[in-house]
Amino acid sequence: MNKFFLLLFIITISQNSFGQDLHTPSDIAEMMEKSIIYYSFKENKNIGEGKILDILAADYYINIGEDKKEVVEQYKIKRFPKAYKKFEKAKKLEAAQKYSKARRLYQKLLKADPKNAIYATRIGLTFFYEKNYIEAIKWSNKAIRFNRIHYPAYVLLTKIYLNSNQKTEAIKAVTKAHLLNRNDRSIIQLVKQVYKLNGLIYDDTWAYVTQYSINKISDNEVVIEYNGEPWKAYAACRAIWEYEPYYTEKMKITDDNLIMLREYECLLNMGIAYENWDNLKLKKKFTMGLALQKAKEEKMINQFIQFEIELAENPKMVFLLSDEELKKLSRYILQVKSLEIPKNTKILDGN
């Protein structure tokens, strides 16, 4: 086993947030050999299957429900014909570069519906087009105070900061916009632009796409198909969790973190397998392995799980995260999802 990753793994075992011993691929293999279930492995290069991921609308906001809990809802402009008609008229005026007239309409709409972040952001846009960046920032921030999950306000802030050559502020704003609508390609392109100006490459050359299958074909036989050694190790760990009697109970701390613990352990097994992969050609292509290694070095496996797995498939979950959790995810994107541009290297636009 690679000594560097083994050391990190040992540190994780002793310091992981679950307070639970974790198992290495050799531990998993030993359990399988002693099991009453026969596990067989079959390599299959076509096992992976991508998914179409949700792009979120621009009209979500947080409301406090009757039970005092936060609830994700959507603005209902279309349900009010008069307001919707004014809104559409204002957008047409804005498109025709009649910004003052458009702004007056947006302000009337906002007066009738205070704290509507959509109207506040559109007002900010009219000032942005007029290059009045002080007012544009003011209205963008007002929109965020109205609605902390309104990602268009962060997109607007990013563009303002770009035009003002405030690179540090721009990277903070665009990272927040990306978190709040992580699958939007236009935002990702903006992320790449801003990160490049800050000496970084946003790495979207890979995505977490499962490349394994586990099938129980009889009471005592399980077949595991996989594409590549890292996924073999990951799948073996998942199979132990699913089919070995008492394993889940042994690993269980609380119901709340059991799924996270399982994912944590399986990803660490994947990381060890990646480090020890002797097929250098395939290893080089498995860029997720490098990201997983960086996440391990930065003690961000939990953020890896959250960003690459949970939020990719259910992006609306991000709306209910705390400010502290969002800060950790922002740091994950900057530390793990981004690569430093090598000195004296030219990066083409759009990359």
LINNOR-V185635 format. One line per field, one symbol per residue. phi: phi as a letter, one per 30 degrees, with the letter a starting at -180 (. if undefined). psi: psi as a letter, one per 40 degrees, with the letter a starting at -180 (. if undefined). A space follows every 10 residues. Layout:
phi: ???
psi: ???
//
This chain:
phi: .edddddddd ddedbdddib dccdeddddd ddddddcccb cbdbdcddbd bdcdcddccd acbcdddicd bdbbdbeddc eddddddddd ddddddicdd dddddddddd ddbeiddddd dddedddddd icdddddedd ddddddadcd deddddeedd dddchcdddd dddddddddd adcddddddd eddddedcib cdccdbbdcd babbbccadb bbcccabjee dddddddddd ddcdeidddd ddcbddcddd dddedddddd dddddcdddd dddddddddd ddddddddhb dddeddddcd ddcbddeddc ddeddddddd deddccdccd dedicccdej c
psi: ihdddddddd ddddeieefi hiiidddddd dddeiehhhi ihhheedihi ihihhiiefi ihihideeih hhiiifddeg dddddddddd dddddefgdd dddddddddd ddgiehdddd ddddddddde fgdddddddd ddddddheeg dddddddddd dddefgdddd ddddddddde geehdddddd dddddddefi hhgfeiighh fiihhheidf hhhhiigidd dddddddddd ddehhedddd ehciddeddd dddddddddd dddddehegd dddddgdddd dddddddeff ddddddddcd dddgdeddde iidddddddd ddddddeiih hiifhhhiie .
//
